[in-house]
Amino acid sequence: VNLVRAACTAPAGPPSSSGHLLRRLDRNALCELWAGHERAAQVMAFKVEHVDACRQRYAAFFDATAGQLDGRWAFEDTDCGYLLLNELLYGEETSKLGRFLVEDFKQYLAARKQAKQRVLLIVDEFSAIADGERVARMIEVVRSYGGAVVLAVQAYEGMGGEQAAARILNAAYTVFLHAIPDPELIVRAAGTRLAIESSYQHERGLATDFGSARQQHQLRADPNDVRRLREGMCFVIGSGRAQRVQIAAVPNGPATHRQDQPGPPRTDDSDPGPDEPLRL
């Protein structure tokens, strides 16, 4: 960290490209950049082998990105941007590049974004770049800077580990839960409801006319209902409630007027049956 900071904050100004940064990650180059400055002694204290190891680490990363980080585009230059990280192409550097972009987004929110501007960041296949505590912290504070984040993952474990996943879910206002094999840890966010559970006594297969009933807490979103969700269906979980919804597919052709427009969303606290999902 100190080496990169020394290379980026030299009196001559920051490096103009990844290649320029790599050339600065050299002990002789750093000493020349900081000559005559009060920090020159600190720079000269760096060992040659440490500087070389740092340069090799960043050289491998910049080789994978092939100069694509040297452009003039930034988050503040556009109303909407799409950044594709090809995991097959970048390999193990994908997570590093993803973390780089997340850190740049955090810096943009805190220092470069217009104060009243609202920003939305959508991260698809989040598990490929999940970095545990670092990303979880961003989710917790992003609203303070006028931002919102949508994370799309395939499983609970895809959010950077158990602790990070718990922090992200606690900070998330709304969860869209599609069919997954193991939904128990997520459906808890919907809370429970009181339901009557009845039992009846039998003797040798015949009813005795005796029974009992009791109130019992049951999950609002049943894990088995989640597992059986069809394509395009999900549970929307938020504020201690859960609602099963059917998401309308995007039409392939030109938009046409539909006669079967859905009515207003349900506002009661009951759960929909399997054949009565909402349509969004």
ROMIKE-56970 format. One line per field, with one value per atom (N, C-alpha, C): residue number from 0; atom name; x, y, z. Coordinates in pm, whole numbers. Layout:
drendren = c(NUM, ...)
bagu = c(CA, ...)
c1 = c(X, ...)
c2 = c(Y, ...)
c3 = c(Z, ...)
# end
This chain:
drendren = c(0, 0, 0, 1, 1, 1, 2, 2, 2, 3, 3, 3, 4, 4, 4, 5, 5, 5, 6, 6, 6, 7, 7, 7, 8, 8, 8, 9, 9, 9, 10, 10, 10, 11, 11, 11, 12, 12, 12, 13, 13, 13, 14, 14, 14, 15, 15, 15, 16, 16, 16, 17, 17, 17, 18, 18, 18, 19, 19, 19, 20, 20, 20, 21, 21, 21, 22, 22, 22, 23, 23, 23, 24, 24, 24, 25, 25, 25, 26, 26, 26, 27, 27, 27, 28, 28, 28, 29, 29, 29, 30, 30, 30, 31, 31, 31, 32, 32, 32, 33, 33, 33, 34, 34, 34, 35, 35, 35, 36, 36, 36, 37, 37, 37, 38, 38, 38, 39, 39, 39, 40, 40, 40, 41, 41, 41, 42, 42, 42, 43, 43, 43, 44, 44, 44, 45, 45, 45, 46, 46, 46, 47, 47, 47, 48, 48, 48, 49, 49, 49, 50, 50, 50, 51, 51, 51, 52, 52, 52, 53, 53, 53, 54, 54, 54, 55, 55, 55, 56, 56, 56, 57, 57, 57, 58, 58, 58, 59, 59, 59, 60, 60, 60, 61, 61, 61, 62, 62, 62, 63, 63, 63, 64, 64, 64, 65, 65, 65, 66, 66, 66, 67, 67, 67, 68, 68, 68, 69, 69, 69, 70, 70, 70, 71, 71, 71, 72, 72, 72, 73, 73, 73, 74, 74, 74, 75, 75, 75, 76, 76, 76, 77, 77, 77, 78, 78, 78, 79, 79, 79, 80, 80, 80, 81, 81, 81, 82, 82, 82, 83, 83, 83, 84, 84, 84, 85, 85, 85, 86, 86, 86, 87, 87, 87, 88, 88, 88, 89, 89, 89, 90, 90, 90, 91, 91, 91, 92, 92, 92, 93, 93, 93, 94, 94, 94, 95, 95, 95, 96, 96, 96, 97, 97, 97, 98, 98, 98, 99, 99, 99, 100, 100, 100, 101, 101, 101, 102, 102, 102, 103, 103, 103, 104, 104, 104, 105, 105, 105, 106, 106, 106, 107, 107, 107, 108, 108, 108, 109, 109, 109, 110, 110, 110, 111, 111, 111, 112, 112, 112, 113, 113, 113, 114, 114, 114, 115, 115, 115, 116, 116, 116, 117, 117, 117, 118, 118, 118, 119, 119, 119, 120, 120, 120, 121, 121, 121, 122, 122, 122, 123, 123, 123, 124, 124, 124, 125, 125, 125, 126, 126, 126, 127, 127, 127, 128, 128, 128, 129, 129, 129, 130, 130, 130, 131, 131, 131, 132, 132, 132, 133, 133, 133, 134, 134, 134, 135, 135, 135, 136, 136, 136, 137, 137, 137, 138, 138, 138, 139, 139, 139, 140, 140, 140, 141, 141, 141, 142, 142, 142, 143, 143, 143, 144, 144, 144, 145, 145, 145, 146, 146, 146, 147, 147, 147, 148, 148, 148, 149, 149, 149, 150, 150, 150, 151, 151, 151, 152, 152, 152, 153, 153, 153, 154, 154, 154, 155, 155, 155, 156, 156, 156, 157, 157, 157, 158, 158, 158, 159, 159, 159, 160, 160, 160, 161, 161, 161, 162, 162, 162, 163, 163, 163, 164, 164, 164, 165, 165, 165, 166, 166, 166, 167, 167, 167, 168, 168, 168, 169, 169, 169, 170, 170, 170, 171, 171, 171, 172, 172, 172, 173, 173, 173, 174, 174, 174, 175, 175, 175, 176, 176, 176, 177, 177, 177, 178, 178, 178, 179, 179, 179, 180, 180, 180, 181, 181, 181, 182, 182, 182, 183, 183, 183, 184, 184, 184, 185, 185, 185, 186, 186, 186, 187, 187, 187, 188, 188, 188, 189, 189, 189, 190, 190, 190, 191, 191, 191, 192, 192, 192, 193, 193, 193, 194, 194, 194, 195, 195, 195, 196, 196, 196, 197, 197, 197, 198, 198, 198, 199, 199, 199, 200, 200, 200, 201, 201, 201, 202, 202, 202, 203, 203, 203, 204, 204, 204, 205, 205, 205, 206, 206, 206, 207, 207, 207, 208, 208, 208, 209, 209, 209, 210, 210, 210, 211, 211, 211, 212, 212, 212, 213, 213, 213, 214, 214, 214, 215, 215, 215, 216, 216, 216, 217, 217, 217, 218, 218, 218, 219, 219, 219, 220, 220, 220, 221, 221, 221, 222, 222, 222, 223, 223, 223, 224, 224, 224, 225, 225, 225, 226, 226, 226, 227, 227, 227, 228, 228, 228, 229, 229, 229, 230, 230, 230, 231, 231, 231, 232, 232, 232, 233, 233, 233, 234, 234, 234, 235, 235, 235, 236, 236, 236, 237, 237, 237, 238, 238, 238, 239, 239, 239, 240, 240, 240, 241, 241, 241, 242, 242, 242, 243, 243, 243, 244, 244, 244, 245, 245, 245, 246, 246, 246, 247, 247, 247, 248, 248, 248, 249, 249, 249, 250, 250, 250, 251, 251, 251, 252, 252, 252, 253, 253, 253, 254, 254, 254, 255, 255, 255, 256, 256, 256, 257, 257, 257, 258, 258, 258, 259, 259, 259, 260, 260, 260, 261, 261, 261, 262, 262, 262, 263, 263, 263, 264, 264, 264, 265, 265, 265, 266, 266, 266, 267, 267, 267, 268, 268, 268, 269, 269, 269, 270, 270, 270, 271, 271, 271, 272, 272, 272, 273, 273, 273, 274, 274, 274, 275, 275, 275, 276, 276, 276, 277, 277, 277, 278, 278, 278, 279, 279, 279)
bagu = c(N, CA, C, N, CA, C, N, CA, C, N, CA, C, N, CA, C, N, CA, C, N, CA, C, N, CA, C, N, CA, C, N, CA, C, N, CA, C, N, CA, C, N, CA, C, N, CA, C, N, CA, C, N, CA, C, N, CA, C, N, CA, C, N, CA, C, N, CA, C, N, CA, C, N, CA, C, N, CA, C, N, CA, C, N, CA, C, N, CA, C, N, CA, C, N, CA, C, N, CA, C, N, CA, C, N, CA, C, N, CA, C, N, CA, C, N, CA, C, N, CA, C, N, CA, C, N, CA, C, N, CA, C, N, CA, C, N, CA, C, N, CA, C, N, CA, C, N, CA, C, N, CA, C, N, CA, C, N, CA, C, N, CA, C, N, CA, C, N, CA, C, N, CA, C, N, CA, C, N, CA, C, N, CA, C, N, CA, C, N, CA, C, N, CA, C, N, CA, C, N, CA, C, N, CA, C, N, CA, C, N, CA, C, N, CA, C, N, CA, C, N, CA, C, N, CA, C, N, CA, C, N, CA, C, N, CA, C, N, CA, C, N, CA, C, N, CA, C, N, CA, C, N, CA, C, N, CA, C, N, CA, C, N, CA, C, N, CA, C, N, CA, C, N, CA, C, N, CA, C, N, CA, C, N, CA, C, N, CA, C, N, CA, C, N, CA, C, N, CA, C, N, CA, C, N, CA, C, N, CA, C, N, CA, C, N, CA, C, N, CA, C, N, CA, C, N, CA, C, N, CA, C, N, CA, C, N, CA, C, N, CA, C, N, CA, C, N, CA, C, N, CA, C, N, CA, C, N, CA, C, N, CA, C, N, CA, C, N, CA, C, N, CA, C, N, CA, C, N, CA, C, N, CA, C, N, CA, C, N, CA, C, N, CA, C, N, CA, C, N, CA, C, N, CA, C, N, CA, C, N, CA, C, N, CA, C, N, CA, C, N, CA, C, N, CA, C, N, CA, C, N, CA, C, N, CA, C, N, CA, C, N, CA, C, N, CA, C, N, CA, C, N, CA, C, N, CA, C, N, CA, C, N, CA, C, N, CA, C, N, CA, C, N, CA, C, N, CA, C, N, CA, C, N, CA, C, N, CA, C, N, CA, C, N, CA, C, N, CA, C, N, CA, C, N, CA, C, N, CA, C, N, CA, C, N, CA, C, N, CA, C, N, CA, C, N, CA, C, N, CA, C, N, CA, C, N, CA, C, N, CA, C, N, CA, C, N, CA, C, N, CA, C, N, CA, C, N, CA, C, N, CA, C, N, CA, C, N, CA, C, N, CA, C, N, CA, C, N, CA, C, N, CA, C, N, CA, C, N, CA, C, N, CA, C, N, CA, C, N, CA, C, N, CA, C, N, CA, C, N, CA, C, N, CA, C, N, CA, C, N, CA, C, N, CA, C, N, CA, C, N, CA, C, N, CA, C, N, CA, C, N, CA, C, N, CA, C, N, CA, C, N, CA, C, N, CA, C, N, CA, C, N, CA, C, N, CA, C, N, CA, C, N, CA, C, N, CA, C, N, CA, C, N, CA, C, N, CA, C, N, CA, C, N, CA, C, N, CA, C, N, CA, C, N, CA, C, N, CA, C, N, CA, C, N, CA, C, N, CA, C, N, CA, C, N, CA, C, N, CA, C, N, CA, C, N, CA, C, N, CA, C, N, CA, C, N, CA, C, N, CA, C, N, CA, C, N, CA, C, N, CA, C, N, CA, C, N, CA, C, N, CA, C, N, CA, C, N, CA, C, N, CA, C, N, CA, C, N, CA, C, N, CA, C, N, CA, C, N, CA, C, N, CA, C, N, CA, C, N, CA, C, N, CA, C, N, CA, C, N, CA, C, N, CA, C, N, CA, C, N, CA, C, N, CA, C, N, CA, C, N, CA, C, N, CA, C, N, CA, C, N, CA, C, N, CA, C, N, CA, C, N, CA, C, N, CA, C, N, CA, C, N, CA, C, N, CA, C, N, CA, C, N, CA, C, N, CA, C, N, CA, C, N, CA, C, N, CA, C, N, CA, C, N, CA, C, N, CA, C, N, CA, C, N, CA, C, N, CA, C, N, CA, C, N, CA, C, N, CA, C, N, CA, C, N, CA, C, N, CA, C, N, CA, C, N, CA, C, N, CA, C, N, CA, C, N, CA, C, N, CA, C, N, CA, C, N, CA, C, N, CA, C, N, CA, C, N, CA, C)
c1 = c(83, 0, 86, 190, 278, 351, 389, 457, 365, 245, 151, 116, 100, 71, 187, 308, 424, 430, 392, 394, 284, 171, 55, 52, 120, 113, 244, 327, 455, 433, 529, 514, 487, 530, 508, 364, 281, 143, 120, -3, -34, 8, 26, 58, -60, -30, -133, -188, -128, -173, -118, -166, -116, 33, 74, 217, 301, 250, 321, 336, 232, 240, 345, 346, 444, 586, 608, 743, 783, 687, 718, 745, 692, 715, 854, 951, 1093, 1165, 1255, 1317, 1391, 1467, 1540, 1445, 1335, 1238, 1169, 1137, 1071, 1165, 1290, 1386, 1402, 1402, 1414, 1289, 1172, 1048, 1040, 1092, 1080, 1208, 1305, 1433, 1407, 1469, 1456, 1330, 1246, 1123, 1144, 1063, 1078, 1048, 976, 946, 1050, 1155, 1256, 1320, 1344, 1407, 1317, 1188, 1096, 1097, 1101, 1102, 1231, 1343, 1472, 1481, 1396, 1400, 1335, 1261, 1202, 1311, 1295, 1391, 1361, 1467, 1452, 1360, 1377, 1296, 1148, 1117, 978, 916, 992, 941, 919, 1013, 999, 878, 855, 741, 609, 604, 484, 459, 565, 549, 501, 555, 512, 366, 321, 181, 88, 120, 35, 55, 172, 196, 105, 88, 0, -144, -186, -323, -345, -253, -269, -253, -176, -168, -304, -377, -509, -609, -601, -696, -658, -537, -493, -520, -489, -500, -640, -740, -878, -908, -818, -837, -767, -710, -636, -720, -850, -933, -966, -1047, -1084, -1225, -1293, -1431, -1433, -1532, -1551, -1700, -1738, -1879, -1953, -1887, -1953, -1971, -1920, -1926, -2049, -2137, -2249, -2371, -2487, -2611, -2629, -2573, -2588, -2467, -2412, -2298, -2311, -2255, -2257, -2113, -2066, -1929, -1934, -1878, -1878, -1743, -1742, -1621, -1630, -1548, -1550, -1465, -1531, -1458, -1373, -1419, -1340, -1213, -1221, -1106, -1008, -1062, -976, -933, -1004, -966, -968, -861, -855, -845, -815, -809, -948, -1054, -1189, -1228, -1204, -1242, -1164, -1037, -957, -1010, -1045, -1099, -1234, -1316, -1443, -1426, -1333, -1308, -1254, -1173, -1122, -1239, -1334, -1448, -1537, -1555, -1634, -1569, -1436, -1367, -1378, -1370, -1384, -1525, -1625, -1763, -1781, -1721, -1729, -1666, -1552, -1485, -1567, -1633, -1721, -1837, -1899, -2010, -1969, -1854, -1812, -1753, -1691, -1616, -1646, -1698, -1710, -1853, -1949, -2088, -2148, -2239, -2311, -2396, -2404, -2462, -2606, -2691, -2832, -2861, -2761, -2782, -2804, -2902, -2929, -2864, -2803, -2727, -2767, -2778, -2809, -2697, -2642, -2541, -2601, -2599, -2649, -2531, -2512, -2402, -2462, -2453, -2501, -2390, -2429, -2332, -2233, -2288, -2208, -2105, -2135, -2044, -1906, -1896, -1766, -1671, -1725, -1638, -1659, -1746, -1777, -1649, -1637, -1516, -1551, -1646, -1678, -1704, -1626, -1650, -1643, -1556, -1539, -1666, -1725, -1848, -1966, -1969, -2078, -2080, -1965, -1959, -2013, -1983, -2034, -2187, -2246, -2391, -2452, -2384, -2437, -2438, -2343, -2330, -2372, -2403, -2424, -2543, -2647, -2764, -2731, -2631, -2593, -2540, -2497, -2441, -2535, -2661, -2756, -2747, -2703, -2690, -2772, -2796, -2864, -2792, -2797, -2725, -2820, -2814, -2885, -2780, -2783, -2689, -2765, -2717, -2779, -2684, -2726, -2643, -2727, -2658, -2725, -2756, -2686, -2704, -2662, -2706, -2672, -2521, -2450, -2305, -2234, -2304, -2242, -2223, -2254, -2239, -2111, -2013, -1883, -1860, -1933, -1916, -2035, -2042, -2158, -2175, -2067, -2077, -2114, -2052, -2083, -2226, -2272, -2409, -2509, -2483, -2573, -2577, -2463, -2460, -2532, -2514, -2580, -2732, -2779, -2923, -2981, -2907, -2956, -2963, -2876, -2876, -2971, -3014, -3100, -3243, -3305, -3443, -3542, -3509, -3599, -3519, -3576, -3513, -3610, -3561, -3637, -3579, -3657, -3608, -3672, -3592, -3638, -3614, -3651, -3639, -3493, -3461, -3328, -3347, -3253, -3269, -3265, -3194, -3173, -3209, -3340, -3380, -3398, -3376, -3412, -3348, -3221, -3153, -3207, -3267, -3316, -3462, -3545, -3687, -3709, -3612, -3626, -3648, -3598, -3613, -3759, -3847, -3988, -4062, -3997, -4062, -4161, -4242, -4338, -4478, -4576, -4715, -4773, -4875, -4940, -5045, -5042, -5138, -5188, -5308, -5367, -5326, -5267, -5230, -5321, -5391, -5487, -5435, -5476, -5442, -5565, -5581, -5695, -5646, -5719, -5682, -5751, -5677, -5732, -5701, -5791, -5769, -5802, -5702, -5718, -5780, -5737, -5781, -5913, -5976, -6105, -6091, -6161, -6157, -6226, -6169, -6225, -6303, -6316, -6383, -6309, -6185, -6101, -5990, -5954, -5847, -5799, -5705, -5651, -5608, -5596, -5549, -5461, -5362, -5274, -5223, -5188, -5127, -4978, -4927, -4787, -4731, -4607, -4541, -4496, -4533, -4492, -4428, -4331, -4265, -4364, -4358, -4447, -4418, -4293, -4254, -4207, -4289, -4255, -4140, -4033, -3918, -3956, -4052, -4093, -4165, -4240, -4302, -4196, -4087, -3977, -3914, -3892, -3830, -3916, -4048, -4139, -4174, -4114, -4146, -4117, -4208, -4188, -4104, -4062, -3982, -4058, -3989, -4051, -4124, -4125, -4191, -4088, -4124, -4034, -4114, -4052, -4107, -4038, -4118, -4064, -4073, -3959, -3950, -3900, -3969, -3928, -4018, -3963, -4039, -4116, -4058, -4122, -4240, -4253, -4362, -4305, -4390, -4350, -4469, -4444, -4550, -4497, -4570, -4533, -4581, -4494, -4531, -4492, -4563, -4528, -4482, -4362, -4306, -4338, -4402, -4440, -4316, -4315, -4201, -4197, -4078, -4062, -4103, -4191, -4234, -4119, -4118, -4011, -4031, -4156, -4185, -4225, -4283, -4327, -4432, -4434, -4530, -4672, -4760, -4901, -4987, -5106, -5197, -5253, -5250, -5300, -5434, -5527, -5659, -5662, -5563, -5565, -5462, -5466, -5373, -5400, -5294, -5314, -5376, -5448, -5507, -5405, -5449, -5356, -5297, -5177, -5114, -5190, -5177, -5241, -5177, -5258, -5207, -5234, -5306, -5334, -5212, -5218, -5103, -5107, -5200, -5211, -5117, -5088, -5002, -5087, -5044, -5122, -5113, -5215, -5210, -5121, -5091, -5000, -5052, -5185, -5240, -5283, -5244, -5284, -5166, -5062, -4949, -4982, -4912, -4921, -4845, -4882, -4808, -4745, -4615, -4543, -4504)
c2 = c(-120, 0, 125, 126, 243, 264, 155, 167, 227, 176, 228, 372, 405, 544, 636, 589, 670, 691, 587, 598, 690, 694, 770, 914, 943, 1077, 1154, 1115, 1183, 1330, 1417, 1561, 1589, 1502, 1525, 1498, 1446, 1415, 1266, 1224, 1080, 1020, 888, 823, 834, 838, 859, 730, 615, 488, 375, 253, 138, 117, 136, 121, 225, 347, 453, 417, 361, 318, 209, 111, 3, 55, 154, 211, 283, 338, 406, 309, 186, 87, 26, 110, 76, 163, 105, 181, 304, 290, 405, 513, 470, 566, 640, 567, 630, 730, 692, 783, 911, 897, 1016, 1104, 1042, 1118, 1199, 1141, 1205, 1276, 1289, 1355, 1498, 1533, 1667, 1688, 1588, 1600, 1541, 1586, 1538, 1389, 1332, 1189, 1106, 1168, 1096, 984, 1010, 909, 786, 807, 694, 610, 679, 607, 528, 587, 518, 397, 392, 279, 154, 167, 48, -45, -174, -272, -306, -332, -358, -478, -585, -705, -679, -590, -559, -479, -386, -307, -396, -487, -577, -669, -720, -808, -733, -608, -527, -503, -470, -446, -570, -687, -811, -842, -811, -836, -752, -625, -537, -560, -605, -635, -748, -852, -963, -915, -826, -774, -691, -601, -514, -590, -697, -781, -842, -883, -944, -843, -718, -616, -557, -584, -545, -397, -310, -167, -109, -192, -142, -50, -41, 53, 186, 202, 325, 428, 403, 496, 621, 706, 833, 830, 714, 704, 682, 744, 724, 724, 681, 671, 803, 913, 1043, 1096, 1024, 1072, 1025, 947, 891, 875, 867, 841, 692, 607, 463, 394, 296, 223, 74, -7, -153, -204, -269, -320, -472, -537, -683, -738, -824, -893, -1037, -1072, -1205, -1297, -1380, -1466, -1568, -1615, -1711, -1646, -1516, -1445, -1402, -1345, -1289, -1393, -1504, -1608, -1558, -1587, -1550, -1400, -1324, -1179, -1115, -1194, -1140, -1078, -1150, -1099, -973, -967, -846, -726, -750, -642, -597, -692, -656, -572, -610, -532, -394, -385, -255, -163, -217, -137, -98, -190, -159, -48, -54, 50, 184, 182, 307, 361, 272, 317, 380, 322, 380, 519, 533, 663, 765, 718, 805, 854, 763, 802, 906, 884, 968, 1102, 1108, 1228, 1289, 1213, 1266, 1285, 1220, 1230, 1363, 1419, 1537, 1506, 1601, 1576, 1522, 1576, 1538, 1427, 1378, 1276, 1140, 1064, 929, 830, 724, 630, 488, 404, 262, 177, 86, -10, -149, -218, -355, -447, -546, -642, -780, -827, -961, -1061, -1183, -1288, -1233, -1178, -1112, -1206, -1336, -1430, -1431, -1392, -1394, -1289, -1183, -1076, -1051, -1130, -1106, -1107, -1007, -991, -972, -1048, -1052, -918, -889, -773, -641, -632, -505, -466, -559, -529, -514, -595, -584, -444, -388, -253, -152, -171, -78, -82, -202, -214, -140, -142, -81, 71, 131, 277, 346, 269, 330, 425, 396, 484, 622, 630, 760, 855, 802, 885, 893, 858, 869, 757, 640, 528, 408, 318, 192, 82, -40, -152, -271, -335, -460, -569, -674, -784, -909, -973, -1096, -1212, -1308, -1425, -1551, -1665, -1792, -1863, -1826, -1894, -1802, -1836, -1758, -1747, -1857, -1857, -1770, -1727, -1648, -1502, -1465, -1324, -1298, -1388, -1361, -1427, -1532, -1601, -1577, -1657, -1652, -1518, -1463, -1335, -1221, -1218, -1113, -1126, -1250, -1270, -1221, -1249, -1204, -1051, -987, -840, -780, -841, -789, -803, -919, -938, -842, -816, -722, -580, -547, -412, -399, -512, -508, -473, -383, -344, -441, -493, -584, -701, -821, -941, -1006, -1034, -1110, -1252, -1347, -1483, -1575, -1620, -1717, -1859, -1957, -2096, -2135, -2181, -2233, -2356, -2449, -2572, -2550, -2445, -2428, -2285, -2253, -2115, -2079, -2173, -2150, -2025, -2000, -1887, -1753, -1754, -1629, -1603, -1708, -1687, -1639, -1655, -1604, -1454, -1385, -1239, -1198, -1288, -1256, -1268, -1325, -1340, -1455, -1458, -1566, -1508, -1595, -1560, -1667, -1629, -1725, -1803, -1933, -2020, -2125, -2172, -2274, -2412, -2491, -2629, -2722, -2809, -2900, -3043, -3117, -3259, -3337, -3459, -3543, -3678, -3731, -3861, -3974, -4081, -4199, -4322, -4415, -4540, -4655, -4733, -4844, -4798, -4678, -4628, -4556, -4543, -4476, -4348, -4242, -4117, -4130, -4064, -4068, -3943, -3851, -3723, -3632, -3667, -3581, -3521, -3400, -3334, -3211, -3142, -3020, -2925, -2799, -2696, -2598, -2546, -2448, -2352, -2233, -2134, -2162, -2157, -2188, -2089, -2046, -1958, -2039, -1992, -2054, -1949, -1991, -1899, -1844, -1713, -1651, -1706, -1725, -1784, -1926, -2022, -2162, -2204, -2262, -2304, -2398, -2486, -2578, -2505, -2399, -2319, -2249, -2208, -2144, -2245, -2365, -2467, -2500, -2485, -2523, -2407, -2291, -2176, -2207, -2165, -2183, -2070, -2087, -1984, -1852, -1744, -1613, -1579, -1670, -1645, -1626, -1549, -1530, -1482, -1485, -1423, -1288, -1185, -1054, -1042, -1023, -1020, -883, -824, -695, -651, -580, -526, -636, -754, -862, -924, -905, -962, -1037, -1119, -1194, -1203, -1188, -1198, -1273, -1375, -1447, -1366, -1349, -1271, -1346, -1316, -1366, -1245, -1248, -1137, -1156, -1056, -1065, -1064, -1150, -1157, -1036, -994, -885, -935, -865, -913, -911, -1009, -1017, -917, -886, -794, -658, -574, -441, -451, -352, -353, -344, -426, -425, -402, -348, -321, -452, -469, -591, -563, -655, -641, -695, -782, -845, -781, -648, -580, -620, -640, -682, -571, -610, -512, -463, -384, -329, -440, -419, -523, -545, -665, -697, -617, -573, -496, -567, -681, -751, -830, -887, -956, -1106, -1152, -1295, -1337, -1465, -1518, -1565, -1545, -1591, -1742, -1799, -1941, -1969, -2095, -2129, -2087, -2065, -2030, -1884, -1802, -1662, -1568, -1577, -1485, -1347, -1250, -1116, -1113, -1019, -999, -862, -856, -728, -696)
c3 = c(0, 0, 0, 81, 86, -46, -112, -240, -346, -355, -454, -423, -295, -258, -297, -277, -314, -465, -543, -688, -740, -670, -718, -667, -557, -498, -511, -606, -625, -660, -629, -658, -806, -896, -1039, -1082, -989, -1024, -1035, -1048, -1055, -1188, -1194, -1321, -1417, -1546, -1648, -1706, -1673, -1728, -1642, -1669, -1594, -1622, -1747, -1780, -1707, -1697, -1626, -1479, -1419, -1279, -1262, -1352, -1340, -1351, -1439, -1450, -1322, -1252, -1126, -1012, -1024, -920, -936, -924, -934, -831, -756, -646, -697, -805, -859, -910, -976, -1027, -912, -806, -692, -622, -606, -543, -625, -758, -844, -834, -827, -817, -688, -580, -449, -405, -493, -458, -408, -298, -241, -160, -148, -71, 68, 164, 301, 315, 221, 226, 152, 102, 25, 107, 235, 319, 334, 347, 357, 230, 114, -14, -30, 9, -4, 88, 192, 285, 229, 118, 57, 7, 31, -18, -163, -240, -383, -407, -326, -349, -321, -226, -198, -312, -366, -479, -600, -626, -740, -725, -603, -579, -601, -558, -577, -725, -801, -943, -1016, -980, -1046, -1019, -898, -863, -949, -964, -1044, -1193, -1234, -1375, -1421, -1337, -1371, -1385, -1296, -1301, -1427, -1458, -1574, -1705, -1705, -1824, -1857, -1753, -1774, -1828, -1783, -1829, -1964, -2010, -2146, -2178, -2085, -2110, -2103, -2071, -2070, -1953, -1856, -1745, -1771, -1889, -1920, -1994, -2010, -2084, -2004, -2064, -2002, -1943, -1946, -1899, -1749, -1681, -1537, -1508, -1387, -1350, -1369, -1338, -1345, -1486, -1586, -1725, -1801, -1739, -1814, -1725, -1787, -1713, -1685, -1773, -1756, -1819, -1752, -1805, -1778, -1867, -1852, -1862, -1757, -1753, -1747, -1848, -1857, -1816, -1715, -1672, -1719, -1817, -1874, -1789, -1706, -1614, -1688, -1804, -1880, -1935, -1965, -2021, -1912, -1803, -1699, -1595, -1586, -1490, -1348, -1275, -1134, -1112, -1217, -1204, -1202, -1230, -1235, -1102, -993, -861, -827, -868, -841, -919, -1044, -1126, -1071, -1028, -969, -843, -757, -636, -670, -775, -819, -858, -934, -979, -861, -764, -646, -566, -549, -475, -547, -681, -756, -742, -739, -721, -583, -481, -347, -343, -409, -412, -491, -597, -676, -591, -515, -429, -326, -265, -153, -196, -316, -348, -484, -580, -716, -761, -698, -738, -692, -773, -732, -610, -519, -387, -395, -481, -485, -586, -653, -755, -691, -741, -695, -791, -738, -820, -785, -887, -868, -927, -848, -894, -892, -1006, -1018, -1046, -962, -978, -1003, -1127, -1161, -1134, -1097, -1060, -957, -851, -748, -685, -681, -616, -679, -808, -876, -822, -759, -708, -560, -494, -353, -271, -185, -105, 42, 87, 228, 291, 394, 478, 403, 303, 232, 158, 85, 12, 108, 213, 310, 371, 398, 454, 354, 226, 125, 123, 133, 131, 249, 362, 483, 477, 405, 408, 279, 173, 42, 42, 121, 123, 177, 264, 321, 215, 101, -6, -127, -109, -219, -320, -278, -369, -326, -418, -390, -467, -415, -475, -491, -607, -632, -654, -572, -585, -629, -735, -785, -762, -680, -648, -668, -679, -700, -568, -460, -332, -219, -99, 21, 36, 12, 29, -74, -180, -285, -250, -125, -85, -7, -19, 42, 176, 207, 333, 426, 533, 621, 690, 744, 815, 720, 603, 506, 457, 433, 386, 490, 617, 722, 728, 714, 717, 597, 481, 360, 373, 421, 437, 540, 646, 747, 694, 598, 542, 424, 365, 247, 287, 210, 238, 175, 59, -13, -69, -61, -114, -213, -334, -434, -435, -386, -369, -472, -567, -667, -615, -694, -651, -631, -511, -480, -391, -390, -312, -160, -114, 30, 71, 85, 111, 259, 351, 491, 551, 524, 586, 535, 417, 359, 397, 401, 430, 572, 659, 795, 796, 695, 690, 679, 634, 622, 755, 855, 984, 986, 1091, 1110, 1128, 1124, 1153, 1244, 1321, 1410, 1331, 1343, 1275, 1373, 1351, 1437, 1388, 1475, 1444, 1524, 1456, 1519, 1519, 1620, 1626, 1672, 1626, 1659, 1708, 1807, 1864, 1787, 1770, 1704, 1789, 1784, 1855, 1761, 1726, 1633, 1501, 1458, 1330, 1331, 1446, 1457, 1538, 1497, 1568, 1703, 1804, 1939, 1972, 1879, 1900, 1997, 2029, 2111, 2024, 2053, 1978, 2052, 1994, 2055, 1945, 1980, 1886, 1962, 1892, 1955, 1849, 1895, 1806, 1794, 1673, 1649, 1546, 1568, 1472, 1350, 1231, 1106, 1017, 937, 846, 745, 720, 622, 481, 450, 321, 347, 310, 336, 246, 303, 221, 107, 130, 24, -89, -55, -160, -244, -180, -254, -349, -303, -388, -509, -496, -604, -697, -678, -762, -909, -996, -1139, -1196, -1320, -1385, -1390, -1352, -1352, -1225, -1127, -1001, -891, -789, -675, -555, -440, -321, -302, -278, -243, -91, -27, 118, 162, 258, 310, 423, 520, 634, 707, 719, 791, 720, 589, 512, 392, 332, 213, 120, -10, -110, -232, -273, -394, -516, -614, -732, -859, -966, -1101, -1181, -1230, -1305, -1453, -1512, -1653, -1741, -1841, -1933, -2024, -2061, -2156, -2294, -2365, -2498, -2597, -2686, -2787, -2899, -2930, -3039, -2988, -3077, -3036, -2927, -2837, -2727, -2781, -2727, -2767, -2645, -2668, -2557, -2504, -2372, -2311, -2244, -2260, -2200, -2057, -2024, -1891, -1800, -1792, -1704, -1559, -1480, -1340, -1258, -1155, -1064, -965, -868, -768, -683, -631, -548, -419, -365, -239, -127, -35, 79, 209, 207, 332, 374, 494, 552, 527, 446, 421, 310, 306, 202, 85, -39, -154, -167, -226, -254, -373, -401, -510, -647, -659, -789, -800, -704, -709, -685, -768, -752, -804, -752, -810, -942, -1026, -1152, -1149, -1178, -1184, -1327)
# end
